[in-house]
Amino acid sequence: MLSSRMSKLHPYVPGEQPKDRIYIKLNANENPYPPSPKVIKAVRSAAKKNPEKLGLYPDPDSNELKEAIADMLNKSGGVLCRANLEKGKKNGSGAIVTPSEFDKIPFVVTPDMIYAGNGSDEVLSFVFYAFFDSDRKLVLPEHTYSFYPVYGGFYNIPLEKVPLKSDWTLDTAKMLELANKENSSIIFANPNAPTSIGLSRDEVREMIKAAPKDRVFVVDEAYVDFGGESCIPLLAEFQNLVIVRTTSKSLCGAGQRLGYLVANKELVDAVTTVKNSLNHFPIDFLAQQAGIAACRDAGYYVRAAQSVAFERDEFIDFLREKGWSVLDSQTNFVFCKKQGVNGDEAYRKIKEEGILVRHFATKGIEEYLRITVGTHEQMLALREVMDEM
Ligand SMILES: *Cc1c(COP(=O)(O)O)cnc(C)c1O
């Protein structure tokens, strides 16, 4: 009964969501803080004041949301944890946000440079469909977001996986060599997952300069708000750059499923064409309202990103003191191992104590744990467990 293409599917395995007991969840890189109170209010009043809207189709192109996203990027510079805050409440809500000097985008991001979709996973899927072909290998790091190979299988796109260097950074020279050999596209997460390390904007610029000009170059910035360097400013220099982002991590919105990409208009239009051929209305009415309210209260999320970055650095100091090797992190998670501690056993022991972290049985990273940064209280509880290992 199944189509022949079914045999080629290798679905993504998400971080577990067990129901048997209540765990402290540090395994899926979700944000430990709730959305801004203004988001809750916007969703409530949207349902209350306009109940008829729930019976109507939403705006298929999420125009108001795209405006709000563009506005937030211009105001914050695209890296929330370094943006400046003025006035506002203690939690940052309502504050005036201005970009740090380093992150300031040297042009105005306009709504026609944004495509918004149902989580960045869906956005990525449309990117794979629109820009990658089965006649040449897509170049990506061996260890990166594990959904890319899943989409490779789904769309029948062959992959060229390039091992990371011994310091866990991308082997950019090798990636470029292979991309130029077949005139291929390149995709990676920056900062990368599960390593938590990023390339600088200058390093990415040099990479794009040396990559095929007539192929799309994709940078997934899911974690950039926690301290990476955004490549949005590079859109002024490169017509083939596509930047994918999500509200799931830094905008405390994993449950509302909102992702987007930033690129030059022609590429945005191509992805919109794919969307209109597969799912005309990817973002429901309430999620659009939630996303708009979140982007309009960027100050709240600046504070949240700063808190996560602070907790992360404290936790890294703690782990190193206790003899763990930890990669420097620009994200909301840490990637760590300890000599003599088995990765899988450590994961199980921590789970027994009521805390979920992520362990990958993948060859090459099986000694490591990937731990999402939670609230201060959650990290104290985890410290207590890890202290004894
Ligand atoms: C979490 C994550 C995504 C998926 O984000 P959603 O918007 O929740 O689908 C995409 N890319 C990377 C690198 C991620 O870590």
The ligand as a Gaussian input file, in Angstrom:
#p B3LYP/6-31G(d) Opt

LIG

0 1
 C       15.525000      24.336000      16.896000
 C       16.167000      24.463000      15.559000
 C       15.400000      24.619000      14.412000
 C       13.904000      24.418000      14.414000
 O       13.211000      25.423000      14.884000
 P       11.612000      25.463000      14.789000
 O       11.363000      26.845000      14.378000
 O       11.130000      25.144000      16.148000
 O       11.156000      24.471000      13.768000
 C       16.033000      24.860000      13.219000
 N       17.375000      24.889000      13.139000
 C       18.145000      24.683000      14.209000
 C       19.628000      24.711000      14.067000
 C       17.563000      24.451000      15.449000
 O       18.317000      24.218000      16.513000

